[in-house]
Amino acid sequence: MESKYILEWFHFGDTDLKYAEHGLSMHPQPYELICYHCQQSAEKYLKGYLFYNGVEAPKIHLLDKLCEMCSEYDDRFDEITKQCAVLTAYGVQPRYPDEIYVDKELMQQALSYAKLIKEFTPLAGIRQELEQGIKEESAPLEDDPVE
């Protein structure tokens, strides 16, 4: 899979995380929507990892299932199973009124879990590797004249 495509998944995850963090500045804070964007960010990070490993990520929102698939390539993903299971609930329920109750504490937990997944070593390492590779591809060679 092309590096730029995989990085797009990570960047989409970043965008969802930024939307979640932006919700903190709103009054009242939309806890359900913040949690939804936390789930969405984690989903995109996990799918990016699967694409990196040549797997066509399924069109599902079950983070625990995606995490299980990722653990087939790196068993360290077992370390984030709990966080993925918690965030999974926010993928669908917050879209509908009265389907889920979220308070400030749960919202803060969702934000911390999404950030933890973003910075999770296997994901952050691949991202850094891909970004470095793209920089090196676009860097001029030493023998190239500088304009």
C-alpha positions in Angstrom: 0.0 0.0 0.0 1.3 3.5 -0.8 2.8 5.4 2.1 0.8 8.6 1.3 -2.5 6.6 1.5 -1.7 5.1 4.8 -0.7 8.5 6.2 -4.0 9.9 5.0 -5.7 7.5 7.4 -3.5 8.7 10.3 -4.2 12.4 9.3 -7.9 11.7 9.2 -7.6 10.3 12.7 -5.8 13.4 13.7 -8.6 15.5 12.4 -11.2 13.6 14.4 -9.1 14.0 17.5 -8.8 17.7 16.9 -12.6 18.0 16.5 -13.0 16.1 19.8 -10.6 18.5 21.5 -12.4 21.5 19.9 -15.6 20.3 21.6 -14.0 21.1 24.9 -14.2 24.8 24.1 -17.9 24.7 23.5 -20.5 25.5 26.1 -22.2 23.3 27.0 -19.6 20.7 26.0 -21.1 18.1 23.6 -19.8 15.0 25.6 -21.4 12.5 23.2 -19.9 14.1 20.1 -16.5 14.4 21.7 -16.6 10.7 22.5 -17.8 9.9 18.9 -14.8 11.7 17.4 -12.5 9.9 19.8 -13.9 6.6 18.6 -13.5 7.8 15.0 -9.9 8.8 15.5 -8.9 5.5 17.0 -10.7 3.6 14.2 -8.7 5.5 11.6 -5.4 4.9 13.3 -6.1 1.2 13.5 -7.3 1.0 9.9 -4.1 2.8 8.8 -2.1 0.2 10.6 -4.0 -2.6 8.8 -3.5 -1.0 5.4 0.2 -0.7 6.3 0.3 -4.4 6.7 -1.4 -5.0 3.4 -4.9 -5.7 4.9 -8.0 -4.2 3.4 -9.5 -2.8 6.5 -13.1 -3.9 6.9 -15.9 -1.3 6.9 -16.7 -1.8 10.6 -16.7 0.4 13.6 -15.8 -2.3 16.2 -12.5 -1.1 17.6 -12.0 -4.3 19.6 -12.3 -6.3 16.4 -9.9 -4.0 14.5 -7.5 -4.2 17.5 -7.7 -8.0 17.4 -6.8 -7.9 13.7 -3.9 -5.6 14.4 -2.6 -7.9 17.1 -2.1 -10.6 14.4 0.8 -8.4 13.2 2.1 -7.1 16.6 1.0 -8.6 19.9 1.6 -5.3 21.6 -1.9 -4.4 20.4 -3.2 -6.6 23.3 -2.2 -3.7 25.6 -4.9 -1.4 24.1 -7.7 -3.9 24.0 -9.5 -2.3 27.0 -9.3 1.2 25.5 -10.6 0.0 22.1 -13.5 -1.9 23.8 -14.6 1.2 25.7 -14.3 3.5 22.7 -16.3 1.1 20.4 -19.5 2.0 22.2 -19.2 5.6 21.0 -19.1 4.8 17.3 -22.8 4.4 16.9 -24.8 5.2 20.0 -24.0 8.9 20.3 -25.6 9.5 16.9 -29.1 8.9 18.4 -30.7 10.7 21.3 -31.1 8.8 24.5 -29.1 5.8 23.3 -26.1 6.4 25.6 -25.3 8.4 28.7 -22.0 10.2 28.7 -20.8 12.5 31.5 -17.7 14.6 31.8 -15.7 11.8 33.4 -16.5 9.4 30.6 -15.7 12.0 28.0 -12.3 12.7 29.6 -11.6 9.0 29.6 -12.5 8.8 25.9 -10.1 11.6 25.1 -7.3 10.1 27.1 -7.9 6.7 25.4 -7.9 8.3 21.9 -4.7 10.1 22.6 -3.1 6.9 24.0 -4.0 5.0 20.8 -2.6 7.8 18.6 0.7 7.7 20.5 0.8 3.9 20.9 4.3 2.8 20.0 3.5 0.6 17.0 1.3 3.2 15.4 3.5 6.2 16.1 6.6 4.3 14.9 5.0 3.4 11.6 3.8 6.9 11.1 7.2 8.3 11.8 8.8 5.8 9.4 6.3 6.7 6.6 6.7 10.5 7.1 10.5 10.2 7.1 10.3 8.1 3.9 8.2 10.7 2.2 10.6 13.5 3.3 13.5 11.6 1.9 11.7 10.9 -1.4 11.0 14.6 -1.9 14.4 15.9 -0.7 16.8 17.0 -3.5 19.8 14.9 -4.0 23.2 16.5 -3.0 24.3 16.6 -6.7 21.1 18.4 -7.7 21.5 22.1 -8.3 19.6 24.3 -5.9 17.6 27.0 -7.6 
